[in-house]
Amino acid sequence: MRQSLIAALALGLLTASAAAQQPLALRDMGSFHVGGRKVAITGQPVKEIQRVPGGPMSKLDLNGTYHVEHMYAQYFLVQNRKGKFPILMWHGGGLTGATYETTPDGREGWRDMMIRRGWDVYITDATERGRAGFAGPMVWKDDPIFLTEVDPWQRFRIGPGAGSFDPDPAKRKLLPGNQFPIEAYDNFLKQIVPRWLSTDKAIVDAYVALIDKVCPCVILAHSQGGHFAFRAAEQRPDKVKAMVSVEPAIGGGASNPKAVKDMPLLLVYGDYIDQDPRWVAYRKAALAYADAMRAAGGKVDVVGLPEQGIKGNSHMLMMDKNNRAVLDVIAKWLTDNGLAEN
């Protein structure tokens, strides 16, 4: 009964553009929450509220114990495995696991592409994001950060910087040859969520709990997720067998790259990095981390996609129109490093 249910659910994983492909063959799928802690709140006034319009008044007492800072994971286990370990896909700042599920214009995402390649896949919403939920009252002291519709257009290298975005889609300026599906840009904005600046440790702690639960594994991390992936892997170097870091957004000052010297690392970069000083700085920091790994005897490969003839990629490479070509590069690296069967 469960197997037939899984097969039926697998049909629902097909995107509209992938409907002509064969259904995804899974042996299991499901979800769970992991990590987090309990926090006790005291000294708060009790309020009278009306929970339903026209309904009775009731007391709202915020004092008590809250479960906070856990994360959400959803897994898809393939019928015919070729990947030797599960691959964990970690999203970037202000985003959720939706990053990998499908593209804003409805094409197949990296999640399903990797399932088709024979990999068990774990998609996560990090602490504070999406289905991981938010903390209780007075737990996080700072205010969340929200993104305007202009911010990703400029910062994610879709348009050529300041002044390139216009409310009228017909007037928006693009970087030459840009591969982001701009006709679905407004749809992409719908998956952006708030994030906090004070929760990094809580996020890393939850990722470490995830590693403890499901690994050994391979991590594929994007942007801010790269920062968290390095820090989590340093705490569990025996359980992370390889890492693919797609345009990691890490700050200066390596933490402990010697701890992961036995973890093969692939750094992947899209196009137009040199046109934005923010991404120049992030790449410089990541390359410094890679150099420290090499100095300790580690194996690191760096791929600049334009040098491979794959051009026009934004920061959201997994959503770009050539996302399959980008994943081909990553999948080949994984196979070449003995992490998957041919």
Protein Blocks (a to p, Z undefined) as FASTA:
>chain_A
ZZmmmmmmmmmmpcfklmmpccdddfbdcdddeediddddehiacddddfbghiacdddd
fbdcddehiacddddddfbdfbfbdcdddddehiafklmmpcfkopacfklmmmmnopac
dddddehiajlopadehkbmbdcddddfklmmmmnomagcehiacfblklpccdehiabd
fklmmmmmmmpccddfklmmmmmmmmmmmmmmmmccddddehjlmmmmmmmmmmmmmlmn
bdcdehiacdehifblmlmmmpccdddddehklmpmklmmmmmmmmmmmmmmmmnopacd
dddfklnopghiafklmlmmklmmmmmmmmmmmmmnopacZZ
